[in-house]
Amino acid sequence: MIIIVAKKLRYRVIQVLRMLFALAILIVLVAQLINTIKSAGISKELNNRYPGGSSIKVEQEVITDREEHKNTLDKLLEKLKAYHRGQ
């Protein structure tokens, strides 16, 4: 009788494992399907928003005074040297 109970228990455990495996595969497939649908919707939206297909925004360069920039770097370097010396 113990052998019969063990066989039934083993059979049920195997069935549960099969169901869990099938459920895991189903969850992965549904997630992939949802991801595909979302990405397709985004690309359509981008094509409508940017007819040329490029979503890159180009801005003008900011022209700075090199001497001012150089002075700022020199000041920073002096502060770092002072910090290193412990002042």
PDB file of N, CA, C and O in Angstrom:
ATOM      1  N   MET A   1       0.816  -1.184   0.000  1.00  0.00           N
ATOM      2  CA  MET A   1       0.000   0.000   0.000  1.00  0.00           C
ATOM      3  C   MET A   1       0.868   1.259   0.000  1.00  0.00           C
ATOM      4  O   MET A   1       0.505   2.262  -0.615  1.00  0.00           O
ATOM      5  N   ILE A   2       2.002   1.211   0.681  1.00  0.00           N
ATOM      6  CA  ILE A   2       2.904   2.354   0.711  1.00  0.00           C
ATOM      7  C   ILE A   2       3.463   2.610  -0.682  1.00  0.00           C
ATOM      8  O   ILE A   2       3.668   3.761  -1.067  1.00  0.00           O
ATOM      9  N   ILE A   3       3.706   1.567  -1.424  1.00  0.00           N
ATOM     10  CA  ILE A   3       4.231   1.706  -2.780  1.00  0.00           C
ATOM     11  C   ILE A   3       3.206   2.404  -3.661  1.00  0.00           C
ATOM     12  O   ILE A   3       3.573   3.259  -4.468  1.00  0.00           O
ATOM     13  N   ILE A   4       1.933   2.058  -3.525  1.00  0.00           N
ATOM     14  CA  ILE A   4       0.868   2.669  -4.319  1.00  0.00           C
ATOM     15  C   ILE A   4       0.758   4.156  -3.986  1.00  0.00           C
ATOM     16  O   ILE A   4       0.630   4.978  -4.893  1.00  0.00           O
ATOM     17  N   VAL A   5       0.807   4.513  -2.707  1.00  0.00           N
ATOM     18  CA  VAL A   5       0.731   5.917  -2.294  1.00  0.00           C
ATOM     19  C   VAL A   5       1.943   6.676  -2.830  1.00  0.00           C
ATOM     20  O   VAL A   5       1.809   7.810  -3.290  1.00  0.00           O
ATOM     21  N   ALA A   6       3.100   6.072  -2.774  1.00  0.00           N
ATOM     22  CA  ALA A   6       4.310   6.730  -3.273  1.00  0.00           C
ATOM     23  C   ALA A   6       4.232   6.955  -4.774  1.00  0.00           C
ATOM     24  O   ALA A   6       4.668   7.996  -5.267  1.00  0.00           O
ATOM     25  N   LYS A   7       3.682   5.993  -5.507  1.00  0.00           N
ATOM     26  CA  LYS A   7       3.544   6.153  -6.954  1.00  0.00           C
ATOM     27  C   LYS A   7       2.564   7.275  -7.277  1.00  0.00           C
ATOM     28  O   LYS A   7       2.809   8.079  -8.176  1.00  0.00           O
ATOM     29  N   LYS A   8       1.441   7.328  -6.536  1.00  0.00           N
ATOM     30  CA  LYS A   8       0.464   8.389  -6.775  1.00  0.00           C
ATOM     31  C   LYS A   8       1.059   9.754  -6.437  1.00  0.00           C
ATOM     32  O   LYS A   8       0.848  10.731  -7.155  1.00  0.00           O
ATOM     33  N   LEU A   9       1.800   9.805  -5.343  1.00  0.00           N
ATOM     34  CA  LEU A   9       2.421  11.061  -4.939  1.00  0.00           C
ATOM     35  C   LEU A   9       3.453  11.504  -5.976  1.00  0.00           C
ATOM     36  O   LEU A   9       3.524  12.677  -6.344  1.00  0.00           O
ATOM     37  N   ARG A  10       4.248  10.540  -6.435  1.00  0.00           N
ATOM     38  CA  ARG A  10       5.247  10.853  -7.462  1.00  0.00           C
ATOM     39  C   ARG A  10       4.569  11.334  -8.734  1.00  0.00           C
ATOM     40  O   ARG A  10       5.034  12.293  -9.351  1.00  0.00           O
ATOM     41  N   TYR A  11       3.497  10.701  -9.133  1.00  0.00           N
ATOM     42  CA  TYR A  11       2.761  11.090 -10.332  1.00  0.00           C
ATOM     43  C   TYR A  11       2.206  12.505 -10.187  1.00  0.00           C
ATOM     44  O   TYR A  11       2.267  13.291 -11.133  1.00  0.00           O
ATOM     45  N   ARG A  12       1.669  12.835  -9.023  1.00  0.00           N
ATOM     46  CA  ARG A  12       1.106  14.167  -8.799  1.00  0.00           C
ATOM     47  C   ARG A  12       2.197  15.234  -8.763  1.00  0.00           C
ATOM     48  O   ARG A  12       2.005  16.336  -9.276  1.00  0.00           O
ATOM     49  N   VAL A  13       3.322  14.916  -8.168  1.00  0.00           N
ATOM     50  CA  VAL A  13       4.431  15.871  -8.129  1.00  0.00           C
ATOM     51  C   VAL A  13       4.926  16.150  -9.548  1.00  0.00           C
ATOM     52  O   VAL A  13       5.204  17.296  -9.900  1.00  0.00           O
ATOM     53  N   ILE A  14       5.033  15.106 -10.349  1.00  0.00           N
ATOM     54  CA  ILE A  14       5.465  15.286 -11.732  1.00  0.00           C
ATOM     55  C   ILE A  14       4.450  16.120 -12.501  1.00  0.00           C
ATOM     56  O   ILE A  14       4.835  16.968 -13.305  1.00  0.00           O
ATOM     57  N   GLN A  15       3.165  15.895 -12.269  1.00  0.00           N
ATOM     58  CA  GLN A  15       2.137  16.701 -12.932  1.00  0.00           C
ATOM     59  C   GLN A  15       2.245  18.169 -12.523  1.00  0.00           C
ATOM     60  O   GLN A  15       2.131  19.055 -13.369  1.00  0.00           O
ATOM     61  N   VAL A  16       2.459  18.428 -11.263  1.00  0.00           N
ATOM     62  CA  VAL A  16       2.583  19.809 -10.787  1.00  0.00           C
ATOM     63  C   VAL A  16       3.811  20.476 -11.415  1.00  0.00           C
ATOM     64  O   VAL A  16       3.749  21.636 -11.823  1.00  0.00           O
ATOM     65  N   LEU A  17       4.918  19.747 -11.492  1.00  0.00           N
ATOM     66  CA  LEU A  17       6.116  20.302 -12.111  1.00  0.00           C
ATOM     67  C   LEU A  17       5.892  20.602 -13.584  1.00  0.00           C
ATOM     68  O   LEU A  17       6.358  21.625 -14.087  1.00  0.00           O
ATOM     69  N   ARG A  18       5.181  19.718 -14.282  1.00  0.00           N
ATOM     70  CA  ARG A  18       4.858  19.963 -15.690  1.00  0.00           C
ATOM     71  C   ARG A  18       3.992  21.203 -15.852  1.00  0.00           C
ATOM     72  O   ARG A  18       4.209  22.008 -16.758  1.00  0.00           O
ATOM     73  N   MET A  19       3.013  21.351 -14.972  1.00  0.00           N
ATOM     74  CA  MET A  19       2.129  22.529 -15.032  1.00  0.00           C
ATOM     75  C   MET A  19       2.921  23.807 -14.759  1.00  0.00           C
ATOM     76  O   MET A  19       2.720  24.817 -15.434  1.00  0.00           O
ATOM     77  N   LEU A  20       3.822  23.768 -13.770  1.00  0.00           N
ATOM     78  CA  LEU A  20       4.638  24.943 -13.467  1.00  0.00           C
ATOM     79  C   LEU A  20       5.556  25.298 -14.634  1.00  0.00           C
ATOM     80  O   LEU A  20       5.736  26.474 -14.949  1.00  0.00           O
ATOM     81  N   PHE A  21       6.128  24.296 -15.268  1.00  0.00           N
ATOM     82  CA  PHE A  21       6.988  24.526 -16.425  1.00  0.00           C
ATOM     83  C   PHE A  21       6.196  25.141 -17.572  1.00  0.00           C
ATOM     84  O   PHE A  21       6.646  26.100 -18.199  1.00  0.00           O
ATOM     85  N   ALA A  22       5.009  24.584 -17.847  1.00  0.00           N
ATOM     86  CA  ALA A  22       4.159  25.123 -18.910  1.00  0.00           C
ATOM     87  C   ALA A  22       3.732  26.554 -18.576  1.00  0.00           C
ATOM     88  O   ALA A  22       3.697  27.407 -19.463  1.00  0.00           O
ATOM     89  N   LEU A  23       3.413  26.823 -17.332  1.00  0.00           N
ATOM     90  CA  LEU A  23       3.019  28.165 -16.913  1.00  0.00           C
ATOM     91  C   LEU A  23       4.170  29.149 -17.073  1.00  0.00           C
ATOM     92  O   LEU A  23       3.959  30.284 -17.500  1.00  0.00           O
ATOM     93  N   ALA A  24       5.381  28.729 -16.735  1.00  0.00           N
ATOM     94  CA  ALA A  24       6.552  29.593 -16.891  1.00  0.00           C
ATOM     95  C   ALA A  24       6.795  29.925 -18.359  1.00  0.00           C
ATOM     96  O   ALA A  24       7.092  31.071 -18.697  1.00  0.00           O
ATOM     97  N   ILE A  25       6.670  28.934 -19.223  1.00  0.00           N
ATOM     98  CA  ILE A  25       6.825  29.172 -20.661  1.00  0.00           C
ATOM     99  C   ILE A  25       5.753  30.128 -21.158  1.00  0.00           C
ATOM    100  O   ILE A  25       6.041  31.027 -21.948  1.00  0.00           O
ATOM    101  N   LEU A  26       4.529  29.943 -20.706  1.00  0.00           N
ATOM    102  CA  LEU A  26       3.431  30.815 -21.113  1.00  0.00           C
ATOM    103  C   LEU A  26       3.671  32.251 -20.655  1.00  0.00           C
ATOM    104  O   LEU A  26       3.410  33.192 -21.405  1.00  0.00           O
ATOM    105  N   ILE A  27       4.159  32.426 -19.444  1.00  0.00           N
ATOM    106  CA  ILE A  27       4.434  33.776 -18.929  1.00  0.00           C
ATOM    107  C   ILE A  27       5.525  34.449 -19.755  1.00  0.00           C
ATOM    108  O   ILE A  27       5.415  35.631 -20.081  1.00  0.00           O
ATOM    109  N   VAL A  28       6.571  33.712 -20.094  1.00  0.00           N
ATOM    110  CA  VAL A  28       7.652  34.284 -20.901  1.00  0.00           C
ATOM    111  C   VAL A  28       7.135  34.674 -22.282  1.00  0.00           C
ATOM    112  O   VAL A  28       7.471  35.744 -22.789  1.00  0.00           O
ATOM    113  N   LEU A  29       6.327  33.822 -22.886  1.00  0.00           N
ATOM    114  CA  LEU A  29       5.796  34.127 -24.216  1.00  0.00           C
ATOM    115  C   LEU A  29       4.878  35.346 -24.189  1.00  0.00           C
ATOM    116  O   LEU A  29       4.941  36.193 -25.081  1.00  0.00           O
ATOM    117  N   VAL A  30       4.039  35.436 -23.182  1.00  0.00           N
ATOM    118  CA  VAL A  30       3.140  36.588 -23.073  1.00  0.00           C
ATOM    119  C   VAL A  30       3.939  37.871 -22.852  1.00  0.00           C
ATOM    120  O   VAL A  30       3.609  38.912 -23.421  1.00  0.00           O
ATOM    121  N   ALA A  31       4.978  37.805 -22.036  1.00  0.00           N
ATOM    122  CA  ALA A  31       5.811  38.988 -21.800  1.00  0.00           C
ATOM    123  C   ALA A  31       6.504  39.427 -23.091  1.00  0.00           C
ATOM    124  O   ALA A  31       6.580  40.621 -23.381  1.00  0.00           O
ATOM    125  N   GLN A  32       7.005  38.470 -23.860  1.00  0.00           N
ATOM    126  CA  GLN A  32       7.638  38.805 -25.139  1.00  0.00           C
ATOM    127  C   GLN A  32       6.631  39.410 -26.110  1.00  0.00           C
ATOM    128  O   GLN A  32       6.953  40.355 -26.831  1.00  0.00           O
ATOM    129  N   LEU A  33       5.431  38.880 -26.132  1.00  0.00           N
ATOM    130  CA  LEU A  33       4.395  39.396 -27.021  1.00  0.00           C
ATOM    131  C   LEU A  33       4.015  40.822 -26.644  1.00  0.00           C
ATOM    132  O   LEU A  33       3.868  41.680 -27.514  1.00  0.00           O
ATOM    133  N   ILE A  34       3.860  41.070 -25.366  1.00  0.00           N
ATOM    134  CA  ILE A  34       3.522  42.413 -24.900  1.00  0.00           C
ATOM    135  C   ILE A  34       4.654  43.385 -25.225  1.00  0.00           C
ATOM    136  O   ILE A  34       4.401  44.512 -25.651  1.00  0.00           O
ATOM    137  N   ASN A  35       5.879  42.962 -25.030  1.00  0.00           N
ATOM    138  CA  ASN A  35       7.031  43.806 -25.337  1.00  0.00           C
ATOM    139  C   ASN A  35       7.083  44.131 -26.828  1.00  0.00           C
ATOM    140  O   ASN A  35       7.372  45.266 -27.207  1.00  0.00           O
ATOM    141  N   THR A  36       6.809  43.161 -27.656  1.00  0.00           N
ATOM    142  CA  THR A  36       6.811  43.382 -29.101  1.00  0.00           C
ATOM    143  C   THR A  36       5.725  44.365 -29.500  1.00  0.00           C
ATOM    144  O   THR A  36       5.955  45.249 -30.325  1.00  0.00           O
ATOM    145  N   ILE A  37       4.556  44.217 -28.924  1.00  0.00           N
ATOM    146  CA  ILE A  37       3.448  45.120 -29.244  1.00  0.00           C
ATOM    147  C   ILE A  37       3.771  46.540 -28.799  1.00  0.00           C
ATOM    148  O   ILE A  37       3.510  47.491 -29.535  1.00  0.00           O
ATOM    149  N   LYS A  38       4.337  46.695 -27.600  1.00  0.00           N
ATOM    150  CA  LYS A  38       4.685  48.028 -27.110  1.00  0.00           C
ATOM    151  C   LYS A  38       5.752  48.675 -27.982  1.00  0.00           C
ATOM    152  O   LYS A  38       5.643  49.856 -28.312  1.00  0.00           O
ATOM    153  N   SER A  39       6.774  47.929 -28.358  1.00  0.00           N
ATOM    154  CA  SER A  39       7.855  48.513 -29.165  1.00  0.00           C
ATOM    155  C   SER A  39       7.348  48.876 -30.556  1.00  0.00           C
ATOM    156  O   SER A  39       7.807  49.862 -31.133  1.00  0.00           O
ATOM    157  N   ALA A  40       6.426  48.115 -31.102  1.00  0.00           N
ATOM    158  CA  ALA A  40       5.871  48.448 -32.410  1.00  0.00           C
ATOM    159  C   ALA A  40       5.049  49.730 -32.320  1.00  0.00           C
ATOM    160  O   ALA A  40       5.085  50.550 -33.238  1.00  0.00           O
ATOM    161  N   GLY A  41       4.326  49.910 -31.251  1.00  0.00           N
ATOM    162  CA  GLY A  41       3.531  51.122 -31.064  1.00  0.00           C
ATOM    163  C   GLY A  41       4.402  52.348 -30.903  1.00  0.00           C
ATOM    164  O   GLY A  41       4.052  53.422 -31.394  1.00  0.00           O
ATOM    165  N   ILE A  42       5.522  52.214 -30.230  1.00  0.00           N
ATOM    166  CA  ILE A  42       6.429  53.346 -30.024  1.00  0.00           C
ATOM    167  C   ILE A  42       7.064  53.751 -31.350  1.00  0.00           C
ATOM    168  O   ILE A  42       7.178  54.943 -31.637  1.00  0.00           O
ATOM    169  N   SER A  43       7.478  52.786 -32.160  1.00  0.00           N
ATOM    170  CA  SER A  43       8.124  53.151 -33.421  1.00  0.00           C
ATOM    171  C   SER A  43       7.131  53.824 -34.362  1.00  0.00           C
ATOM    172  O   SER A  43       7.513  54.726 -35.107  1.00  0.00           O
ATOM    173  N   LYS A  44       5.871  53.407 -34.347  1.00  0.00           N
ATOM    174  CA  LYS A  44       4.860  54.077 -35.169  1.00  0.00           C
ATOM    175  C   LYS A  44       4.658  55.504 -34.693  1.00  0.00           C
ATOM    176  O   LYS A  44       4.509  56.423 -35.499  1.00  0.00           O
ATOM    177  N   GLU A  45       4.653  55.684 -33.378  1.00  0.00           N
ATOM    178  CA  GLU A  45       4.475  57.022 -32.825  1.00  0.00           C
ATOM    179  C   GLU A  45       5.647  57.922 -33.200  1.00  0.00           C
ATOM    180  O   GLU A  45       5.445  59.090 -33.533  1.00  0.00           O
ATOM    181  N   LEU A  46       6.875  57.391 -33.151  1.00  0.00           N
ATOM    182  CA  LEU A  46       8.043  58.176 -33.525  1.00  0.00           C
ATOM    183  C   LEU A  46       8.019  58.534 -35.002  1.00  0.00           C
ATOM    184  O   LEU A  46       8.402  59.644 -35.372  1.00  0.00           O
ATOM    185  N   ASN A  47       7.577  57.615 -35.851  1.00  0.00           N
ATOM    186  CA  ASN A  47       7.489  57.905 -37.281  1.00  0.00           C
ATOM    187  C   ASN A  47       6.467  58.992 -37.549  1.00  0.00           C
ATOM    188  O   ASN A  47       6.658  59.810 -38.449  1.00  0.00           O
ATOM    189  N   ASN A  48       5.390  59.014 -36.787  1.00  0.00           N
ATOM    190  CA  ASN A  48       4.393  60.066 -36.963  1.00  0.00           C
ATOM    191  C   ASN A  48       4.924  61.401 -36.457  1.00  0.00           C
ATOM    192  O   ASN A  48       4.653  62.443 -37.054  1.00  0.00           O
ATOM    193  N   ARG A  49       5.668  61.377 -35.375  1.00  0.00           N
ATOM    194  CA  ARG A  49       6.175  62.609 -34.788  1.00  0.00           C
ATOM    195  C   ARG A  49       7.339  63.177 -35.596  1.00  0.00           C
ATOM    196  O   ARG A  49       7.451  64.392 -35.755  1.00  0.00           O
ATOM    197  N   TYR A  50       8.210  62.296 -36.109  1.00  0.00           N
ATOM    198  CA  TYR A  50       9.380  62.715 -36.872  1.00  0.00           C
ATOM    199  C   TYR A  50       9.315  62.049 -38.248  1.00  0.00           C
ATOM    200  O   TYR A  50       9.811  60.935 -38.414  1.00  0.00           O
ATOM    201  N   PRO A  51       8.711  62.715 -39.236  1.00  0.00           N
ATOM    202  CA  PRO A  51       8.522  62.087 -40.546  1.00  0.00           C
ATOM    203  C   PRO A  51       9.834  61.668 -41.210  1.00  0.00           C
ATOM    204  O   PRO A  51       9.845  60.705 -41.976  1.00  0.00           O
ATOM    205  N   GLY A  52      10.928  62.361 -40.940  1.00  0.00           N
ATOM    206  CA  GLY A  52      12.203  61.999 -41.546  1.00  0.00           C
ATOM    207  C   GLY A  52      12.799  60.755 -40.929  1.00  0.00           C
ATOM    208  O   GLY A  52      13.745  60.182 -41.468  1.00  0.00           O
ATOM    209  N   GLY A  53      12.250  60.331 -39.796  1.00  0.00           N
ATOM    210  CA  GLY A  53      12.749  59.154 -39.123  1.00  0.00           C
ATOM    211  C   GLY A  53      13.827  59.443 -38.103  1.00  0.00           C
ATOM    212  O   GLY A  53      14.267  58.535 -37.396  1.00  0.00           O
ATOM    213  N   SER A  54      14.264  60.693 -38.010  1.00  0.00           N
ATOM    214  CA  SER A  54      15.323  61.038 -37.070  1.00  0.00           C
ATOM    215  C   SER A  54      14.728  61.763 -35.875  1.00  0.00           C
ATOM    216  O   SER A  54      14.031  62.766 -36.031  1.00  0.00           O
ATOM    217  N   SER A  55      15.000  61.261 -34.701  1.00  0.00           N
ATOM    218  CA  SER A  55      14.489  61.902 -33.497  1.00  0.00           C
ATOM    219  C   SER A  55      15.585  62.678 -32.780  1.00  0.00           C
ATOM    220  O   SER A  55      15.421  63.058 -31.620  1.00  0.00           O
ATOM    221  N   ILE A  56      16.702  62.915 -33.463  1.00  0.00           N
ATOM    222  CA  ILE A  56      17.822  63.620 -32.857  1.00  0.00           C
ATOM    223  C   ILE A  56      17.583  65.116 -32.973  1.00  0.00           C
ATOM    224  O   ILE A  56      17.262  65.628 -34.046  1.00  0.00           O
ATOM    225  N   LYS A  57      17.739  65.795 -31.873  1.00  0.00           N
ATOM    226  CA  LYS A  57      17.547  67.239 -31.850  1.00  0.00           C
ATOM    227  C   LYS A  57      18.917  67.903 -31.940  1.00  0.00           C
ATOM    228  O   LYS A  57      19.809  67.612 -31.143  1.00  0.00           O
ATOM    229  N   VAL A  58      19.078  68.789 -32.908  1.00  0.00           N
ATOM    230  CA  VAL A  58      20.352  69.464 -33.115  1.00  0.00           C
ATOM    231  C   VAL A  58      20.234  70.868 -32.556  1.00  0.00           C
ATOM    232  O   VAL A  58      19.295  71.599 -32.872  1.00  0.00           O
ATOM    233  N   GLU A  59      21.193  71.236 -31.725  1.00  0.00           N
ATOM    234  CA  GLU A  59      21.194  72.561 -31.131  1.00  0.00           C
ATOM    235  C   GLU A  59      22.445  73.305 -31.572  1.00  0.00           C
ATOM    236  O   GLU A  59      23.430  72.704 -31.999  1.00  0.00           O
ATOM    237  N   GLN A  60      22.382  74.625 -31.458  1.00  0.00           N
ATOM    238  CA  GLN A  60      23.534  75.432 -31.803  1.00  0.00           C
ATOM    239  C   GLN A  60      24.611  75.272 -30.746  1.00  0.00           C
ATOM    240  O   GLN A  60      24.326  75.037 -29.572  1.00  0.00           O
ATOM    241  N   GLU A  61      25.858  75.405 -31.186  1.00  0.00           N
ATOM    242  CA  GLU A  61      26.963  75.343 -30.249  1.00  0.00           C
ATOM    243  C   GLU A  61      27.010  76.621 -29.426  1.00  0.00           C
ATOM    244  O   GLU A  61      26.691  77.705 -29.914  1.00  0.00           O
ATOM    245  N   VAL A  62      27.406  76.477 -28.193  1.00  0.00           N
ATOM    246  CA  VAL A  62      27.574  77.625 -27.323  1.00  0.00           C
ATOM    247  C   VAL A  62      29.028  78.060 -27.426  1.00  0.00           C
ATOM    248  O   VAL A  62      29.942  77.282 -27.153  1.00  0.00           O
ATOM    249  N   ILE A  63      29.229  79.304 -27.821  1.00  0.00           N
ATOM    250  CA  ILE A  63      30.586  79.826 -27.971  1.00  0.00           C
ATOM    251  C   ILE A  63      30.988  80.487 -26.661  1.00  0.00           C
ATOM    252  O   ILE A  63      30.321  81.406 -26.185  1.00  0.00           O
ATOM    253  N   THR A  64      32.076  80.013 -26.089  1.00  0.00           N
ATOM    254  CA  THR A  64      32.553  80.574 -24.829  1.00  0.00           C
ATOM    255  C   THR A  64      33.894  81.243 -25.048  1.00  0.00           C
ATOM    256  O   THR A  64      34.603  80.955 -26.013  1.00  0.00           O
ATOM    257  N   ASP A  65      34.221  82.119 -24.159  1.00  0.00           N
ATOM    258  CA  ASP A  65      35.506  82.784 -24.196  1.00  0.00           C
ATOM    259  C   ASP A  65      36.554  81.815 -23.650  1.00  0.00           C
ATOM    260  O   ASP A  65      36.456  81.373 -22.505  1.00  0.00           O
ATOM    261  N   ARG A  66      37.546  81.487 -24.458  1.00  0.00           N
ATOM    262  CA  ARG A  66      38.553  80.501 -24.041  1.00  0.00           C
ATOM    263  C   ARG A  66      39.373  80.990 -22.860  1.00  0.00           C
ATOM    264  O   ARG A  66      39.765  80.194 -22.006  1.00  0.00           O
ATOM    265  N   GLU A  67      39.634  82.276 -22.801  1.00  0.00           N
ATOM    266  CA  GLU A  67      40.422  82.802 -21.692  1.00  0.00           C
ATOM    267  C   GLU A  67      39.666  82.645 -20.376  1.00  0.00           C
ATOM    268  O   GLU A  67      40.258  82.307 -19.351  1.00  0.00           O
ATOM    269  N   GLU A  68      38.366  82.889 -20.407  1.00  0.00           N
ATOM    270  CA  GLU A  68      37.552  82.742 -19.196  1.00  0.00           C
ATOM    271  C   GLU A  68      37.560  81.278 -18.751  1.00  0.00           C
ATOM    272  O   GLU A  68      37.666  80.973 -17.563  1.00  0.00           O
ATOM    273  N   HIS A  69      37.448  80.394 -19.721  1.00  0.00           N
ATOM    274  CA  HIS A  69      37.461  78.966 -19.439  1.00  0.00           C
ATOM    275  C   HIS A  69      38.820  78.546 -18.870  1.00  0.00           C
ATOM    276  O   HIS A  69      38.897  77.756 -17.929  1.00  0.00           O
ATOM    277  N   LYS A  70      39.863  79.077 -19.447  1.00  0.00           N
ATOM    278  CA  LYS A  70      41.210  78.748 -18.997  1.00  0.00           C
ATOM    279  C   LYS A  70      41.424  79.236 -17.567  1.00  0.00           C
ATOM    280  O   LYS A  70      42.024  78.537 -16.751  1.00  0.00           O
ATOM    281  N   ASN A  71      40.933  80.432 -17.267  1.00  0.00           N
ATOM    282  CA  ASN A  71      41.067  80.965 -15.923  1.00  0.00           C
ATOM    283  C   ASN A  71      40.312  80.106 -14.915  1.00  0.00           C
ATOM    284  O   ASN A  71      40.788  79.897 -13.799  1.00  0.00           O
ATOM    285  N   THR A  72      39.158  79.615 -15.293  1.00  0.00           N
ATOM    286  CA  THR A  72      38.366  78.770 -14.412  1.00  0.00           C
ATOM    287  C   THR A  72      39.116  77.475 -14.104  1.00  0.00           C
ATOM    288  O   THR A  72      39.137  77.017 -12.962  1.00  0.00           O
ATOM    289  N   LEU A  73      39.723  76.898 -15.120  1.00  0.00           N
ATOM    290  CA  LEU A  73      40.493  75.670 -14.911  1.00  0.00           C
ATOM    291  C   LEU A  73      41.714  75.930 -14.033  1.00  0.00           C
ATOM    292  O   LEU A  73      42.066  75.105 -13.190  1.00  0.00           O
ATOM    293  N   ASP A  74      42.356  77.078 -14.233  1.00  0.00           N
ATOM    294  CA  ASP A  74      43.504  77.409 -13.393  1.00  0.00           C
ATOM    295  C   ASP A  74      43.087  77.558 -11.936  1.00  0.00           C
ATOM    296  O   ASP A  74      43.782  77.085 -11.037  1.00  0.00           O
ATOM    297  N   LYS A  75      41.949  78.217 -11.702  1.00  0.00           N
ATOM    298  CA  LYS A  75      41.454  78.390 -10.331  1.00  0.00           C
ATOM    299  C   LYS A  75      41.143  77.032  -9.696  1.00  0.00           C
ATOM    300  O   LYS A  75      41.458  76.793  -8.530  1.00  0.00           O
ATOM    301  N   LEU A  76      40.531  76.161 -10.470  1.00  0.00           N
ATOM    302  CA  LEU A  76      40.205  74.834  -9.972  1.00  0.00           C
ATOM    303  C   LEU A  76      41.472  74.055  -9.633  1.00  0.00           C
ATOM    304  O   LEU A  76      41.533  73.359  -8.620  1.00  0.00           O
ATOM    305  N   LEU A  77      42.479  74.180 -10.490  1.00  0.00           N
ATOM    306  CA  LEU A  77      43.734  73.492 -10.253  1.00  0.00           C
ATOM    307  C   LEU A  77      44.410  73.998  -8.978  1.00  0.00           C
ATOM    308  O   LEU A  77      44.956  73.213  -8.203  1.00  0.00           O
ATOM    309  N   GLU A  78      44.369  75.297  -8.772  1.00  0.00           N
ATOM    310  CA  GLU A  78      44.959  75.867  -7.551  1.00  0.00           C
ATOM    311  C   GLU A  78      44.224  75.377  -6.303  1.00  0.00           C
ATOM    312  O   GLU A  78      44.852  75.069  -5.290  1.00  0.00           O
ATOM    313  N   LYS A  79      42.895  75.307  -6.380  1.00  0.00           N
ATOM    314  CA  LYS A  79      42.114  74.813  -5.242  1.00  0.00           C
ATOM    315  C   LYS A  79      42.448  73.355  -4.941  1.00  0.00           C
ATOM    316  O   LYS A  79      42.554  72.965  -3.778  1.00  0.00           O
ATOM    317  N   LEU A  80      42.613  72.553  -5.990  1.00  0.00           N
ATOM    318  CA  LEU A  80      42.956  71.145  -5.796  1.00  0.00           C
ATOM    319  C   LEU A  80      44.353  70.996  -5.195  1.00  0.00           C
ATOM    320  O   LEU A  80      44.574  70.140  -4.339  1.00  0.00           O
ATOM    321  N   LYS A  81      45.295  71.830  -5.643  1.00  0.00           N
ATOM    322  CA  LYS A  81      46.647  71.785  -5.053  1.00  0.00           C
ATOM    323  C   LYS A  81      46.606  72.176  -3.592  1.00  0.00           C
ATOM    324  O   LYS A  81      47.269  71.559  -2.758  1.00  0.00           O
ATOM    325  N   ALA A  82      45.817  73.213  -3.278  1.00  0.00           N
ATOM    326  CA  ALA A  82      45.713  73.654  -1.875  1.00  0.00           C
ATOM    327  C   ALA A  82      45.078  72.557  -1.034  1.00  0.00           C
ATOM    328  O   ALA A  82      45.500  72.339   0.102  1.00  0.00           O
ATOM    329  N   TYR A  83      44.101  71.879  -1.547  1.00  0.00           N
ATOM    330  CA  TYR A  83      43.440  70.796  -0.823  1.00  0.00           C
ATOM    331  C   TYR A  83      44.426  69.650  -0.584  1.00  0.00           C
ATOM    332  O   TYR A  83      44.457  69.049   0.490  1.00  0.00           O
ATOM    333  N   HIS A  84      45.220  69.368  -1.601  1.00  0.00           N
ATOM    334  CA  HIS A  84      46.193  68.283  -1.483  1.00  0.00           C
ATOM    335  C   HIS A  84      47.251  68.609  -0.424  1.00  0.00           C
ATOM    336  O   HIS A  84      47.706  67.720   0.296  1.00  0.00           O
ATOM    337  N   ARG A  85      47.632  69.862  -0.332  1.00  0.00           N
ATOM    338  CA  ARG A  85      48.605  70.282   0.662  1.00  0.00           C
ATOM    339  C   ARG A  85      48.001  70.342   2.070  1.00  0.00           C
ATOM    340  O   ARG A  85      48.732  70.406   3.059  1.00  0.00           O
ATOM    341  N   GLY A  86      46.660  70.322   2.157  1.00  0.00           N
ATOM    342  CA  GLY A  86      45.986  70.338   3.451  1.00  0.00           C
ATOM    343  C   GLY A  86      45.677  71.731   3.941  1.00  0.00           C
ATOM    344  O   GLY A  86      45.512  71.938   5.144  1.00  0.00           O
ATOM    345  N   GLN A  87      45.597  72.672   3.061  1.00  0.00           N
ATOM    346  CA  GLN A  87      45.303  74.061   3.452  1.00  0.00           C
ATOM    347  C   GLN A  87      43.821  74.324   3.417  1.00  0.00           C
ATOM    348  O   GLN A  87      43.384  75.436   3.715  1.00  0.00           O
TER     349      GLN A  87
END
